[in-house]
Amino acid sequence: MRKSAQIRLNRTQGFTLVELLVVIAIIAILAAVVVLIINPLELTRRGRDAARLTDLSNLQQAINVAVQEATNSGSQILCNGAAYPCFGNSSTGGRGADGTGWVKVNLGSQQSVSVPTLPVDPVNSTGAAGYHYVYCADKPSGSLDGWEIDTKLESAQQSPKMLQDGGDDSNLYETGSNLLLVGVSTGCTY
């Protein structure tokens, strides 16, 4: 009798294979639900879009201050002395804030705002399908000197801003003083 009681005790001390499989299945289902709810890829996209929007907002403020502080003509400010139209691209241009980088405004000469180097897109890939920043300055006939910086937003949360920015391209987020500059007609393309 003593041996059979001991055998029963040994059998009830561990988990059965079925019990372990049930626990593993429950953990897997919970992990899948958490991943679907949190969606780490969308969170990464949102983070990159937040960086893009901050970069463009800071550049917009710096360029506006440079234009207000300047005493020269628009082309000397917005194109760093070059002729209109001038443009730059963050994936192929430099990061110098002295007008030699992808933004052709001398942001280093400002006293009110400090921009040590130009920002680049978090992905900064080339081509029309890539993610990068594009700068364009021009004086279209019959209008004032203007500039525009464009980028693409990739998160589902921020993408509607491309439609609501007031620009002419619903596939780009546009900021600047003239949101009609980037396009085939000016030679500045994304």
Residue frames relative to the residue before (quaternion, step in Angstrom):
aa qw qx qy qz dx dy dz
M 1.0000 0.0000 0.0000 0.0000 0.00 0.00 0.00
R 0.6430 0.5404 -0.3310 0.4300 3.50 0.97 -0.74
K 0.6477 0.5254 -0.3202 0.4493 3.61 0.98 -0.73
S 0.6710 0.4888 -0.3146 0.4603 3.63 0.89 -0.75
A 0.6240 0.5185 -0.3424 0.4739 3.60 1.06 -0.64
Q 0.6514 0.5067 -0.3161 0.4680 3.56 1.04 -0.75
I 0.6251 0.5293 -0.3345 0.4661 3.60 1.02 -0.73
R 0.6455 0.5092 -0.3211 0.4699 3.59 0.95 -0.82
L 0.6330 0.5325 -0.3277 0.4564 3.57 1.01 -0.76
N 0.6593 0.5126 -0.3076 0.4559 3.59 0.91 -0.83
R 0.6629 0.5101 -0.3105 0.4516 3.57 1.02 -0.72
T 0.7328 0.4366 -0.2454 0.4607 3.62 0.98 -0.67
Q 0.5499 0.6420 -0.3983 0.3561 3.62 1.18 -0.03
G 0.7726 0.3405 -0.1919 0.5004 3.68 0.99 -0.56
F 0.5517 -0.5759 0.4768 0.3695 3.53 -1.36 -0.01
T 0.4215 -0.6734 0.5362 0.2853 3.54 -1.08 0.62
L 0.6630 -0.5050 0.3771 0.4040 3.54 -1.25 0.35
V 0.6303 0.5384 -0.3289 0.4524 3.58 1.00 -0.78
E 0.6571 0.5080 -0.3122 0.4612 3.58 0.93 -0.87
L 0.6496 0.5099 -0.3131 0.4691 3.60 0.97 -0.81
L 0.6612 0.5031 -0.3083 0.4633 3.59 0.94 -0.84
V 0.6291 0.5255 -0.3354 0.4643 3.59 1.03 -0.72
V 0.6604 0.4979 -0.3049 0.4723 3.60 0.93 -0.87
I 0.6520 0.5039 -0.3141 0.4715 3.61 0.93 -0.85
A 0.6445 0.5167 -0.3199 0.4640 3.60 0.97 -0.80
I 0.6493 0.5072 -0.3179 0.4691 3.60 0.96 -0.83
I 0.6507 0.5040 -0.3149 0.4726 3.60 0.95 -0.84
A 0.6504 0.5152 -0.3182 0.4587 3.60 0.96 -0.82
I 0.6503 0.5041 -0.3181 0.4710 3.60 0.96 -0.81
L 0.6561 0.5016 -0.3116 0.4699 3.60 0.93 -0.85
A 0.6459 0.5132 -0.3197 0.4662 3.61 0.97 -0.80
A 0.6512 0.5094 -0.3172 0.4646 3.60 0.96 -0.82
V 0.6447 0.5134 -0.3198 0.4674 3.58 0.98 -0.81
V 0.6508 0.5082 -0.3178 0.4660 3.60 0.93 -0.85
V 0.6582 0.4966 -0.3170 0.4686 3.61 0.91 -0.85
L 0.6640 0.4951 -0.3160 0.4628 3.61 0.94 -0.76
I 0.6697 0.4871 -0.3035 0.4713 3.58 1.00 -0.74
I 0.7277 0.4278 -0.2464 0.4762 3.58 0.83 -0.93
N 0.0655 -0.8410 0.5294 0.0907 3.63 1.00 -0.79
P 0.1518 -0.8479 0.5016 0.0799 3.60 0.34 1.21
L 0.6100 0.5484 -0.3677 0.4380 3.63 1.05 -0.57
E 0.6573 0.4940 -0.3102 0.4771 3.58 0.97 -0.82
L 0.6279 0.5274 -0.3381 0.4619 3.58 1.04 -0.71
T 0.6325 0.5161 -0.3253 0.4773 3.58 1.04 -0.74
R 0.6472 0.5121 -0.3131 0.4700 3.59 0.96 -0.85
R 0.6444 0.5209 -0.3182 0.4606 3.59 0.98 -0.84
G 0.6442 0.5260 -0.3167 0.4561 3.56 1.00 -0.79
R 0.6616 0.4833 -0.3061 0.4848 3.59 0.97 -0.83
D 0.6450 0.5127 -0.3230 0.4656 3.60 1.00 -0.76
A 0.6204 0.5296 -0.3457 0.4638 3.59 1.02 -0.72
A 0.6400 0.5063 -0.3221 0.4799 3.59 1.01 -0.77
R 0.6385 0.5267 -0.3275 0.4557 3.61 0.96 -0.83
L 0.6889 0.4827 -0.2894 0.4568 3.58 0.80 -0.99
T 0.6415 0.5082 -0.3214 0.4764 3.60 1.03 -0.73
D 0.6397 0.5273 -0.3240 0.4559 3.60 0.93 -0.88
L 0.7066 0.4625 -0.2750 0.4596 3.58 0.81 -0.97
S 0.6230 0.5282 -0.3398 0.4663 3.59 1.06 -0.68
N 0.6649 0.4950 -0.3020 0.4709 3.59 0.94 -0.86
L 0.6543 0.4994 -0.3138 0.4734 3.59 0.98 -0.80
Q 0.6236 0.5385 -0.3412 0.4526 3.58 0.98 -0.80
Q 0.6669 0.4893 -0.3042 0.4726 3.59 0.90 -0.87
A 0.6688 0.5042 -0.3066 0.4522 3.60 0.90 -0.88
I 0.6661 0.4870 -0.3086 0.4732 3.60 0.94 -0.83
N 0.6368 0.5221 -0.3325 0.4597 3.59 0.97 -0.79
V 0.6456 0.4992 -0.3181 0.4825 3.60 1.00 -0.78
A 0.6391 0.5266 -0.3270 0.4554 3.61 0.96 -0.84
V 0.6564 0.4989 -0.3099 0.4735 3.59 0.97 -0.82
Q 0.6762 0.4913 -0.2978 0.4613 3.60 0.94 -0.82
E 0.7035 0.4627 -0.2714 0.4662 3.61 0.97 -0.77
A 0.6143 0.5999 -0.3449 0.3792 3.59 1.13 -0.56
T 0.2733 -0.7440 0.5879 0.1616 3.49 -1.26 0.57
N 0.5765 0.5991 -0.3655 0.4184 3.59 1.30 -0.14
S 0.6584 -0.4840 0.3870 0.4272 3.55 -1.32 -0.01
G 0.7175 -0.4817 0.3087 0.3973 3.54 -1.29 0.36
S 0.6846 0.4824 -0.3103 0.4498 3.58 0.87 -0.88
Q 0.6336 0.5196 -0.3457 0.4573 3.60 1.06 -0.60
I 0.6804 0.4571 -0.2872 0.4955 3.59 1.13 -0.57
L 0.7785 0.3945 -0.1950 0.4475 3.57 0.62 -1.18
C 0.7725 0.2676 -0.1652 0.5516 3.60 1.17 -0.43
N 0.4425 -0.7278 0.4306 0.2985 3.59 1.24 0.40
G 0.7686 -0.3809 0.1800 0.4814 3.55 0.87 1.00
A 0.5721 0.5757 -0.3919 0.4333 3.62 1.21 -0.13
A 0.5898 -0.5743 0.4300 0.3707 3.56 -1.27 0.21
Y 0.5319 -0.5959 0.4969 0.3392 3.53 -1.28 0.48
P 0.6388 -0.2331 -0.7331 0.0134 1.72 -2.03 1.36
C 0.1456 -0.7519 0.6313 0.1220 3.55 -1.20 0.51
F 0.0109 -0.8068 0.5900 -0.0288 3.54 -1.06 0.68
G 0.0760 -0.7793 0.6206 0.0411 3.51 -1.32 0.37
N 0.2316 -0.7608 0.5994 0.0913 3.52 -1.27 0.52
S 0.4652 -0.7169 0.4414 0.2735 3.62 -0.74 1.00
S 0.6665 0.5042 -0.3223 0.4446 3.61 1.09 -0.49
T 0.7733 0.2946 -0.1860 0.5297 3.62 1.15 -0.39
G 0.6728 0.4957 -0.2970 0.4620 3.61 1.20 -0.39
G 0.6058 -0.5717 0.4236 0.3562 3.51 -1.33 0.28
R 0.4982 -0.6621 0.4839 0.2815 3.54 -1.34 0.10
G 0.3864 0.7421 -0.4732 0.2758 3.60 1.24 0.17
A 0.3177 -0.7718 0.5264 0.1624 3.57 -0.82 1.02
D 0.5442 0.6384 -0.3826 0.3871 3.59 1.27 0.19
G 0.6746 -0.4858 0.2891 0.4746 3.59 1.23 0.33
T 0.6328 0.5259 -0.3389 0.4562 3.60 1.25 -0.09
G 0.5782 0.5839 -0.3716 0.4321 3.59 1.28 -0.14
W 0.7677 -0.3590 0.2507 0.4678 3.55 -1.25 -0.32
V 0.6545 0.3556 -0.3019 0.5950 3.63 1.23 -0.28
K 0.3265 -0.8070 0.4704 0.1446 3.56 -0.59 1.16
V 0.5126 0.6107 -0.4276 0.4259 3.60 1.24 0.40
N 0.4025 -0.6995 0.5334 0.2534 3.58 -0.97 0.86
L 0.0815 -0.8312 0.5499 -0.0011 3.57 -0.01 1.32
G 0.5712 0.6086 -0.3705 0.4075 3.58 1.24 -0.24
S 0.6587 0.5238 -0.3123 0.4407 3.60 1.16 -0.43
Q 0.5062 0.6649 -0.4182 0.3559 3.58 1.23 -0.09
Q 0.3185 -0.7355 0.5637 0.1996 3.52 -1.17 0.62
S 0.6766 0.5203 -0.2897 0.4331 3.60 1.11 -0.62
V 0.7956 0.1697 -0.0542 0.5790 3.59 1.02 -0.82
S 0.2190 -0.7796 0.5748 0.1176 3.56 -0.96 0.86
V 0.0302 0.7640 -0.6425 0.0504 3.55 -0.82 1.07
P 0.2157 -0.8255 0.5058 0.1269 3.62 -0.04 1.22
T 0.7827 -0.0426 0.0326 0.6200 3.61 1.02 -0.82
L 0.5346 -0.6201 0.4686 0.3319 3.52 -1.20 0.54
P 0.4434 -0.6779 0.5063 0.2958 3.59 -1.02 0.70
V 0.2085 -0.7318 0.6263 0.1698 3.52 -1.31 0.31
D 0.6389 -0.5290 0.3985 0.3914 3.54 -1.23 0.50
P 0.5800 -0.6069 0.4047 0.3627 3.64 -1.00 0.69
V 0.7044 0.3797 -0.2541 0.5431 3.61 1.11 -0.59
N 0.0026 0.8695 -0.4912 -0.0516 3.56 1.02 -0.99
S 0.2910 0.7447 -0.5368 0.2692 3.55 0.71 1.13
T 0.5013 -0.6833 0.4567 0.2705 3.56 -1.17 0.58
G 0.7001 0.4913 -0.3528 0.3794 3.52 -1.36 0.17
A 0.6719 -0.5187 0.3589 0.3882 3.54 -1.29 0.37
A 0.6918 0.4578 -0.2825 0.4817 3.61 1.11 -0.56
G 0.5874 0.6150 -0.3534 0.3897 3.60 1.27 -0.26
Y 0.4492 -0.6425 0.5477 0.2922 3.50 -1.39 0.03
H 0.2951 0.7160 -0.5786 0.2558 3.55 -0.60 1.23
Y 0.4660 -0.6387 0.5188 0.3251 3.59 -1.31 -0.02
V 0.1119 -0.7719 0.6224 0.0658 3.56 -1.14 0.71
Y 0.1554 -0.7695 0.6161 0.0640 3.55 -0.96 0.98
C 0.0523 0.7765 -0.6269 0.0369 3.56 -1.06 0.79
A 0.0242 -0.7672 0.6408 0.0127 3.57 -1.06 0.82
D 0.1305 0.7832 -0.5923 0.1368 3.56 -0.96 0.88
K 0.2222 -0.7104 0.6390 0.1940 3.50 -1.40 0.11
P 0.1872 -0.7997 0.5616 0.1006 3.56 0.04 1.27
S 0.6277 -0.5600 0.3692 0.3952 3.58 -1.07 0.64
G 0.8289 0.2074 -0.1835 0.4860 3.51 -0.94 0.97
S 0.7172 0.3840 -0.2757 0.5120 3.62 1.17 0.17
L 0.6204 -0.5536 0.4150 0.3694 3.53 -1.32 0.13
D 0.6519 -0.4538 0.4079 0.4503 3.54 -1.33 0.18
G 0.0495 0.8186 -0.5689 0.0618 3.56 -0.91 0.87
W 0.1497 -0.7647 0.6201 0.0913 3.51 -1.33 0.31
E 0.0731 -0.7823 0.6183 0.0191 3.53 -1.28 0.49
I 0.0847 -0.7469 0.6563 0.0657 3.55 -1.17 0.71
D 0.0903 -0.8109 0.5782 -0.0004 3.58 -0.84 1.03
T 0.0556 0.7538 -0.6547 0.0090 3.50 -1.35 0.48
K 0.4230 -0.6526 0.5513 0.3021 3.55 -1.33 0.13
L 0.2473 -0.7280 0.6187 0.1614 3.54 -1.15 0.71
E 0.2561 -0.8293 0.4866 0.0994 3.57 -0.92 0.85
S 0.6356 0.5377 -0.3583 0.4225 3.64 1.10 -0.35
A 0.5802 -0.5902 0.4352 0.3543 3.55 -1.17 0.60
Q 0.6366 0.5414 -0.3263 0.4418 3.59 1.09 -0.64
Q 0.7771 0.3658 -0.1804 0.4793 3.63 0.91 -0.90
S 0.5012 0.6963 -0.4115 0.3077 3.63 1.16 -0.44
P 0.6160 0.5511 -0.3792 0.4159 3.67 0.93 -0.59
K 0.5532 0.6128 -0.3982 0.3998 3.61 1.16 -0.40
M 0.5834 0.5760 -0.3770 0.4309 3.60 1.16 -0.47
L 0.6733 0.4709 -0.2895 0.4911 3.59 1.16 -0.55
Q 0.7517 0.4283 -0.1935 0.4626 3.57 1.12 -0.71
D 0.5051 0.7011 -0.4045 0.2995 3.62 1.21 0.02
G 0.5357 -0.6495 0.3945 0.3680 3.61 1.25 -0.15
G 0.5590 0.6152 -0.3836 0.4023 3.59 1.26 0.01
D 0.6018 -0.6020 0.4107 0.3267 3.51 -1.35 0.10
D 0.7044 0.4085 -0.2652 0.5164 3.63 1.21 -0.15
S 0.2952 -0.7939 0.5100 0.1497 3.58 -0.48 1.20
N 0.6463 0.5106 -0.3225 0.4664 3.61 1.26 -0.10
L 0.7224 0.3597 -0.2249 0.5461 3.59 1.31 0.03
Y 0.3530 -0.6638 0.6032 0.2663 3.54 -1.24 0.50
E 0.0970 -0.8300 0.5490 -0.0175 3.55 -0.59 1.23
T 0.0264 0.7706 -0.6360 0.0316 3.54 -1.05 0.85
G 0.4455 0.6815 -0.5011 0.2933 3.56 -1.14 0.57
S 0.6459 -0.5312 0.3870 0.3885 3.54 -1.30 -0.27
N 0.7662 0.1277 -0.1028 0.6214 3.60 1.27 -0.30
L 0.1741 -0.8451 0.5016 0.0629 3.57 -0.17 1.30
L 0.5884 0.5596 -0.3759 0.4465 3.58 1.20 0.46
L 0.4807 0.7264 -0.4019 0.2826 3.60 1.24 0.05
V 0.7000 0.4342 -0.2920 0.4860 3.61 0.86 -0.86
G 0.4524 0.6366 -0.5058 0.3664 3.50 -0.56 1.22
V 0.7165 -0.4702 0.3104 0.4114 3.52 -1.27 0.24
S 0.6434 0.5696 -0.3312 0.3897 3.61 0.98 -0.81
T 0.7336 0.4014 -0.2417 0.4922 3.63 1.04 -0.61
G 0.4975 -0.6437 0.4367 0.3838 3.59 1.18 -0.36
C 0.5994 0.5106 -0.3639 0.4976 3.58 1.27 -0.07
T 0.0703 0.8114 -0.5755 0.0748 3.57 -0.47 1.11
Y 0.5347 -0.6220 0.4648 0.3336 3.53 -1.20 0.51
